Amino acid sequence: MNGDEFLRKVSKLGNARGIAVRFDKRQGKGSHGTLYFGDRKTTLKDRRKEIGPGLLAAMLDQLGIDKGDIG
């Protein structure tokens, strides 16, 4: 999954759960940005590039989301 897909799935999950989700590209360096999921946050790298399984697991952990929740 690439960064755009991840952002879309997290946004959809946030909508379903009533949790505010926002992406702030100013809070990052270069092509990175900060993704906020309620009161939690993670850094999202270049949204066009693939996210490896280890990084994906770490990002989901930082946001408090189970992998099964985003399909």
C-alpha positions in Angstrom: 0.0 0.0 0.0 1.3 3.5 -0.8 0.9 6.6 1.4 -2.2 7.9 -0.4 -4.0 4.6 0.1 -3.0 4.6 3.8 -4.3 8.1 4.2 -7.6 7.2 2.5 -8.1 4.1 4.7 -7.2 5.9 7.9 -9.6 8.8 7.0 -12.4 6.3 6.3 -11.8 4.6 9.6 -11.8 7.9 11.4 -15.1 8.9 9.8 -16.6 5.6 10.8 -15.4 6.0 14.4 -16.1 9.7 14.7 -12.4 10.5 15.2 -10.8 13.6 13.6 -8.2 12.8 11.0 -5.9 15.4 9.4 -2.7 15.4 7.4 -0.4 18.4 7.8 2.3 18.4 5.2 3.9 21.5 6.8 4.8 19.5 9.8 7.3 17.4 8.0 10.5 17.7 6.0 10.6 17.2 2.2 7.9 14.9 1.1 7.0 13.8 4.7 4.1 15.1 6.7 2.3 14.4 10.0 -0.9 12.4 10.1 -3.1 13.0 13.1 -5.7 10.5 14.2 -7.5 12.0 17.2 -4.9 12.8 19.8 -2.3 10.4 18.2 0.1 11.1 15.4 2.6 9.5 13.1 4.9 10.6 10.3 3.7 9.7 6.8 6.5 9.6 4.1 6.1 10.4 0.4 2.5 9.5 -0.3 3.3 8.1 -3.8 5.8 5.5 -2.5 5.0 2.1 -1.1 5.0 1.6 2.7 7.0 -1.5 3.8 5.4 -4.0 6.2 7.6 -3.0 9.2 6.9 0.8 8.8 3.2 0.1 8.2 3.1 -1.9 11.5 4.9 0.9 13.4 2.6 3.6 12.0 -0.5 1.7 12.9 0.9 1.1 16.4 1.6 4.8 16.8 -2.0 5.6 15.8 -3.5 2.8 17.9 -5.1 1.0 14.9 -5.2 -2.7 14.3 -4.1 -3.8 10.9 -7.4 -5.6 10.3 -9.3 -2.3 10.8 -7.9 -0.8 7.6 -8.4 -3.9 5.6 
